[in-house]
Amino acid sequence: MADLIGLVLAGGQSSRMGRDKAELILDNERLVDRATALLKNVGCGEVLLSGVGGLADRYPKGGPLSGIDAAACTLPDSSKLLIIPVDMPNLTACLLQVLVQQAHSKTGSHFCSQPLPCYLIISPELRKYLLDVLTKTDSDRSLFRMFQKLGFSQIEQPENSKTLFDNCNTPEQFTAMGGSL
């Protein structure tokens, strides 16, 4: 999977957390470092960061689509991108490998009922979709809408994987995962 590129989405406002989630420490490791190491462990030859200290959004406040757009601007067509948010510290290499290996679409894949993590292939259609959605103020910027419009494949979640998708948006969620503020 050396041609696989990782993207850590860490460009959110962290308003519910009250501080930058990428810098939070869990098990003696910053969440951004944990996410980067996970993507490398899966086999990503390169890992990009969207947000502070990484790729800047061309369209601020566009949510995850802005981070994907920032990465797409730096990559050629046909690049394979594995995308995870910085605030899902329970993700595992095994789960992410399932996502990549079971992708049956030429555009991308995601787990049923989960917008992230996701896998996609950079294409002119993706670039056009992102431009169209991010330049209109009243557009649906959800990842699920992008998946539907571009024909992403949906993959069943492995059994007993529900907690792997837990994220930490609030101090309470983070401390429940074992983190300390």
C-alpha positions as a Python dict, from the first residue, in 0.01 Angstrom:
ca = {
    (1, 'M'): (0, 0, 0),
    (2, 'A'): (297, 229, -55),
    (3, 'D'): (92, 435, -302),
    (4, 'L'): (-165, 506, -30),
    (5, 'I'): (-159, 858, 117),
    (6, 'G'): (-300, 934, 460),
    (7, 'L'): (-490, 1249, 555),
    (8, 'V'): (-554, 1352, 914),
    (9, 'L'): (-842, 1599, 938),
    (10, 'A'): (-751, 1839, 1218),
    (11, 'G'): (-880, 2171, 1091),
    (12, 'G'): (-1199, 2202, 1291),
    (13, 'Q'): (-1275, 2480, 1535),
    (14, 'S'): (-1277, 2245, 1841),
    (15, 'S'): (-1545, 2473, 1987),
    (16, 'R'): (-1713, 2201, 2197),
    (17, 'M'): (-1374, 2085, 2330),
    (18, 'G'): (-1260, 2439, 2406),
    (19, 'R'): (-906, 2367, 2286),
    (20, 'D'): (-725, 2223, 1984),
    (21, 'K'): (-809, 1851, 1977),
    (22, 'A'): (-494, 1769, 1780),
    (23, 'E'): (-284, 1871, 2081),
    (24, 'L'): (-475, 1664, 2339),
    (25, 'I'): (-274, 1387, 2505),
    (26, 'L'): (-400, 1028, 2529),
    (27, 'D'): (-171, 749, 2650),
    (28, 'N'): (124, 994, 2652),
    (29, 'E'): (75, 1081, 2285),
    (30, 'R'): (-79, 1383, 2111),
    (31, 'L'): (-390, 1287, 1912),
    (32, 'V'): (-232, 1421, 1592),
    (33, 'D'): (78, 1204, 1644),
    (34, 'R'): (-140, 903, 1725),
    (35, 'A'): (-342, 950, 1404),
    (36, 'T'): (-28, 999, 1193),
    (37, 'A'): (135, 686, 1336),
    (38, 'L'): (-182, 485, 1271),
    (39, 'L'): (-189, 585, 904),
    (40, 'K'): (179, 497, 865),
    (41, 'N'): (112, 163, 1035),
    (42, 'V'): (-160, 92, 778),
    (43, 'G'): (94, 146, 502),
    (44, 'C'): (55, 508, 399),
    (45, 'G'): (378, 619, 234),
    (46, 'E'): (296, 982, 311),
    (47, 'V'): (66, 1141, 569),
    (48, 'L'): (-82, 1487, 519),
    (49, 'L'): (-233, 1703, 791),
    (50, 'S'): (-526, 1932, 727),
    (51, 'G'): (-540, 2218, 974),
    (52, 'V'): (-299, 2413, 1193),
    (53, 'G'): (57, 2328, 1099),
    (54, 'G'): (-57, 2149, 784),
    (55, 'L'): (-258, 2215, 470),
    (56, 'A'): (-463, 2533, 485),
    (57, 'D'): (-829, 2523, 381),
    (58, 'R'): (-908, 2724, 68),
    (59, 'Y'): (-1267, 2747, 192),
    (60, 'P'): (-1271, 2802, 570),
    (61, 'K'): (-1561, 2662, 769),
    (62, 'G'): (-1634, 2404, 499),
    (63, 'G'): (-1596, 2114, 740),
    (64, 'P'): (-1423, 1792, 636),
    (65, 'L'): (-1479, 1872, 268),
    (66, 'S'): (-1246, 2172, 303),
    (67, 'G'): (-972, 1947, 439),
    (68, 'I'): (-1024, 1698, 158),
    (69, 'D'): (-1015, 1984, -93),
    (70, 'A'): (-688, 2113, 56),
    (71, 'A'): (-531, 1769, 9),
    (72, 'A'): (-677, 1723, -339),
    (73, 'C'): (-511, 2050, -447),
    (74, 'T'): (-169, 1904, -370),
    (75, 'L'): (-218, 1560, -527),
    (76, 'P'): (-244, 1430, -882),
    (77, 'D'): (-548, 1247, -1015),
    (78, 'S'): (-563, 876, -923),
    (79, 'S'): (-401, 940, -583),
    (80, 'K'): (-546, 707, -320),
    (81, 'L'): (-633, 886, 2),
    (82, 'L'): (-718, 727, 339),
    (83, 'I'): (-884, 990, 557),
    (84, 'I'): (-927, 987, 935),
    (85, 'P'): (-1028, 1258, 1181),
    (86, 'V'): (-787, 1353, 1457),
    (87, 'D'): (-1059, 1298, 1721),
    (88, 'M'): (-1119, 922, 1667),
    (89, 'P'): (-839, 774, 1878),
    (90, 'N'): (-989, 422, 1892),
    (91, 'L'): (-946, 352, 1520),
    (92, 'T'): (-722, 54, 1446),
    (93, 'A'): (-497, -42, 1158),
    (94, 'C'): (-706, -357, 1106),
    (95, 'L'): (-1026, -154, 1065),
    (96, 'L'): (-863, 86, 819),
    (97, 'Q'): (-717, -203, 617),
    (98, 'V'): (-1068, -347, 583),
    (99, 'L'): (-1186, -11, 446),
    (100, 'V'): (-914, 0, 180),
    (101, 'Q'): (-919, -370, 88),
    (102, 'Q'): (-1296, -391, 49),
    (103, 'A'): (-1335, -77, -161),
    (104, 'H'): (-1532, -183, -470),
    (105, 'S'): (-1582, 159, -621),
    (106, 'K'): (-1361, 359, -852),
    (107, 'T'): (-1436, 668, -645),
    (108, 'G'): (-1410, 562, -279),
    (109, 'S'): (-1560, 380, 16),
    (110, 'H'): (-1684, 430, 368),
    (111, 'F'): (-1837, 219, 643),
    (112, 'C'): (-2217, 211, 654),
    (113, 'S'): (-2357, 486, 880),
    (114, 'Q'): (-2009, 635, 931),
    (115, 'P'): (-1879, 936, 741),
    (116, 'L'): (-1526, 881, 870),
    (117, 'P'): (-1288, 719, 821),
    (118, 'C'): (-1317, 706, 443),
    (119, 'Y'): (-1109, 612, 142),
    (120, 'L'): (-1119, 798, -188),
    (121, 'I'): (-943, 832, -518),
    (122, 'I'): (-863, 1183, -641),
    (123, 'S'): (-1037, 1248, -974),
    (124, 'P'): (-1160, 1538, -1187),
    (125, 'E'): (-1515, 1450, -1074),
    (126, 'L'): (-1414, 1480, -708),
    (127, 'R'): (-1241, 1812, -771),
    (128, 'K'): (-1548, 1950, -952),
    (129, 'Y'): (-1781, 1830, -677),
    (130, 'L'): (-1570, 1991, -404),
    (131, 'L'): (-1545, 2319, -593),
    (132, 'D'): (-1919, 2329, -662),
    (133, 'V'): (-2017, 2251, -302),
    (134, 'L'): (-1757, 2463, -125),
    (135, 'T'): (-1819, 2777, -331),
    (136, 'K'): (-2196, 2781, -265),
    (137, 'T'): (-2304, 2900, 78),
    (138, 'D'): (-2630, 2703, 85),
    (139, 'S'): (-2496, 2365, -35),
    (140, 'D'): (-2509, 2034, 152),
    (141, 'R'): (-2151, 1986, 270),
    (142, 'S'): (-2201, 1649, 433),
    (143, 'L'): (-1968, 1363, 355),
    (144, 'F'): (-2268, 1135, 303),
    (145, 'R'): (-2392, 1362, 24),
    (146, 'M'): (-2051, 1344, -143),
    (147, 'F'): (-2051, 965, -109),
    (148, 'Q'): (-2393, 945, -271),
    (149, 'K'): (-2318, 1188, -555),
    (150, 'L'): (-1985, 1026, -645),
    (151, 'G'): (-2094, 663, -602),
    (152, 'F'): (-1882, 553, -308),
    (153, 'S'): (-1918, 193, -198),
    (154, 'Q'): (-2056, 125, 149),
    (155, 'I'): (-1881, -139, 357),
    (156, 'E'): (-2042, -324, 645),
    (157, 'Q'): (-1884, -249, 980),
    (158, 'P'): (-1698, -545, 1129),
    (159, 'E'): (-1868, -708, 1427),
    (160, 'N'): (-1792, -550, 1764),
    (161, 'S'): (-1639, -241, 1604),
    (162, 'K'): (-1885, 23, 1727),
    (163, 'T'): (-1652, 176, 1989),
    (164, 'L'): (-1372, 206, 1733),
    (165, 'F'): (-1572, 489, 1574),
    (166, 'D'): (-1612, 686, 1899),
    (167, 'N'): (-1487, 1039, 1877),
    (168, 'C'): (-1404, 1298, 2138),
    (169, 'N'): (-1574, 1628, 2071),
    (170, 'T'): (-1619, 1734, 2433),
    (171, 'P'): (-1403, 1723, 2746),
    (172, 'E'): (-1640, 1462, 2890),
    (173, 'Q'): (-1600, 1232, 2589),
    (174, 'F'): (-1223, 1271, 2599),
    (175, 'T'): (-1193, 1193, 2970),
    (176, 'A'): (-1426, 893, 2925),
    (177, 'M'): (-1168, 758, 2675),
    (178, 'G'): (-896, 787, 2938),
    (179, 'G'): (-759, 1127, 2844),
    (180, 'S'): (-686, 1405, 3088),
    (181, 'L'): (-718, 1775, 3023),
}
